[in-house]
Amino acid sequence: MLKLAKSCVGLLLAASMTLSALAADKKEETSTPVEAPKVYEVEKSGTFGGERVKYKAIAGETHLKNDKGEATASIFSVSYLRTDVKNNAERPVFFIFNGGPGSASLWLHLGVYGPKRVVLPSDAEDDGAAPYRLEDNPLSILDMADMVFIDPVGTGYSRAIGKGDGKDFWGIDNDAQSIAEFIRLWLVKHKRWNSPKYLSGESYGTTRAAALLNELQGGWSDIAINGVVFISSILDFQTARYQPGNDTPYISYLPTMAATAWYHGKVDKAGRTLEGFIDEVRAFTLGDYASALLQGNRLSDEEFGAIAAKVAAYTGLSEQYVKNANLRVNNMRFMKELLRNEGKTVGRLDSRFVGEDYEGTGDTFDNDPSGYGIDAAYTAGIYQYLQNDLGVDIERRYEVLSRTPGRHWAEPRKRGYSEGYPNVAPYVGTAMRENKDLRTMVANGYYDLATPFFASENTFNANGIDTDRVWFTYYEAGHMMYVHQPSIEALVKDIRTFIRGE
């Protein structure tokens, strides 16, 4: 019996020691020190806006911390600060990011604003294979403003660290809070609290910008924003969610479908300009077409046929196809259908692009030709630029466009971009009412079948937004209008005008 008792005690002690060891291992694992932020700084010069400029490029990590001072995330950014001015305290600074959600900032960085630019064929040709052209960008606004390109958690080199988890930062509010904290830390570090501050985002980045207005300007610790450049915007997701009972997307996309049909020669151009044609389609869409969708089964056969004929004439589709779709053609099916008889599909991000699928009977394309037509060049460009020009020595993957954050954005525990119909546009209206100097520029591509221009117009003309402080601009290209040389030149000219307040 004594031996049995001793044996039991021994087992208990062994188990206790094992548990202690496991606990110690766990403690050691969770208390592993976080590496110090890596920062790379170089002095550069270039000619921008016709002016010779000396500047400092700072590429590196900024750690976000919780209330206990523990690191939770590492945000990678690239800042450009002009150095040949006596006082930069009142010099404008742009905080710039892309969308996805899950996209790094390389597109606006190497496409529009940065001192280097990826140059692609301007006529919507595929980018092919390396070598690609990465050239000086004389269009950069660095002569007028400093710039900070931000990669949110889960994009680029940014990630959760220490006590953080990626999912803590993925969601409309979570994301805005983390980027707002980064901006606050940047202003502290660089002593730029009195500088005019601008935001610029593309696609979901415009959603982020609107949410940031609420995060930055809400409360007494107010970081007032002078202006926002919305590029290919989506603020109200009801405009783009094809779901039963929601007719809003059909209204949102019809003018872009018409513009696409115009580009590919599927509509009658006689006696029309593109702008005039689009104005005609706008009027039809807001009037007879919207009314027809609302009437539903109350339409007579004659009325139904008349609307179908008009939609077909504007979109280049057959009248029977429009009837079969019950007057409601979604964007993905349109991309496949428009050039189906030619064995081609058109792009989503930019409907100027044309691709070929494995076979021609499907509802949608295999992949977006305006996506695979540009992504290799930008991926190669960002790696080459960060490593060779800025000296960034980080071996982990630079996440160009990760699907992981986007999946978590939709979780029920967060207000996600695909949960119901999120709408951050009222934040813009509130921000304008509470900041008399806030102005916005809304840049649109006529051939953008991802975030259509008419949806932006409808969004900004509602939601309590002062349209006297909204400037709509348009370009004959798509979502990333800057891959088209005439459009990038016009876009940057407009941004410069916007900064000057003209």
Stockholm file with secondary structure:
# STOCKHOLM 1.0

chainA/1-502         MLKLAKSCVGLLLAASMTLSALAADKKEETSTPVEAPKVYEVEKSGTFGGERVKYKAIAGETHLKNDKGEATASIFSVSYLRTDVKNNAERPVFFIFNGGPGSASLWLHLGVYGPKRVVLPSDAEDDGAAPYRLEDNPLSILDMADMVFIDPVGTGYSRAIGKGDGKDFWGIDNDAQSIAEFIRLWLVKHKRWNSPKYLSGESYGTTRAAALLNELQGGWSDIAINGVVFISSILDFQTARYQPGNDTPYISYLPTMAATAWYHGKVDKAGRTLEGFIDEVRAFTLGDYASALLQGNRLSDEEFGAIAAKVAAYTGLSEQYVKNANLRVNNMRFMKELLRNEGKTVGRLDSRFVGEDYEGTGDTFDNDPSGYGIDAAYTAGIYQYLQNDLGVDIERRYEVLSRTPGRHWAEPRKRGYSEGYPNVAPYVGTAMRENKDLRTMVANGYYDLATPFFASENTFNANGIDTDRVWFTYYEAGHMMYVHQPSIEALVKDIRTFIRGE
#=GR chainA/1-502 SS CHHHHHHHHHHHHHHHHHHHHHHHHHHHHHTCCCCCCCEEEEEEEEEETTEEEEEEEEEEEEEEECTTSCEEEEEEEEEEEECSSSCCTTSCEEEEECCTTTBCTHHHIIIIISSEEEECCTTSCCCCSSCCEEEECTTCGGGTCEEEEEECTTSBTCEECTTCCGGGGCSHHHHHHHHHHHHHHHHHHHTCTTSCEEEEEEEHHHHHHHHHHHHHHSSSSCCCCSEEEEEEECCBGGGGCCCTTCCHHHHHHHHHHHHHHHHTTCSCCTTCCHHHHHHHHHHHIIIIIHHHHHHGGGSCHHHHHHHHHHHHHHHSCCHHHHHHTTTCCCHHHHHHHTTGGGTCEECSSCTTCEECCSCSCSSSCSSCHHHHTTHHHHHHHHHHIIIIISCCCCCSCCBSBCHHHHHHHTCTTSCCTTSSCCBCHHHHHHHHHTCTTCEEEEEEETTCSSSCHHHHHHHHTSTTCCGGGEEEEEESSCTTGGGSHHHHHHHHHHHHHHHHTC
#=GC SS_cons         CHHHHHHHHHHHHHHHHHHHHHHHHHHHHHTCCCCCCCEEEEEEEEEETTEEEEEEEEEEEEEEECTTSCEEEEEEEEEEEECSSSCCTTSCEEEEECCTTTBCTHHHIIIIISSEEEECCTTSCCCCSSCCEEEECTTCGGGTCEEEEEECTTSBTCEECTTCCGGGGCSHHHHHHHHHHHHHHHHHHHTCTTSCEEEEEEEHHHHHHHHHHHHHHSSSSCCCCSEEEEEEECCBGGGGCCCTTCCHHHHHHHHHHHHHHHHTTCSCCTTCCHHHHHHHHHHHIIIIIHHHHHHGGGSCHHHHHHHHHHHHHHHSCCHHHHHHTTTCCCHHHHHHHTTGGGTCEECSSCTTCEECCSCSCSSSCSSCHHHHTTHHHHHHHHHHIIIIISCCCCCSCCBSBCHHHHHHHTCTTSCCTTSSCCBCHHHHHHHHHTCTTCEEEEEEETTCSSSCHHHHHHHHTSTTCCGGGEEEEEESSCTTGGGSHHHHHHHHHHHHHHHHTC
//
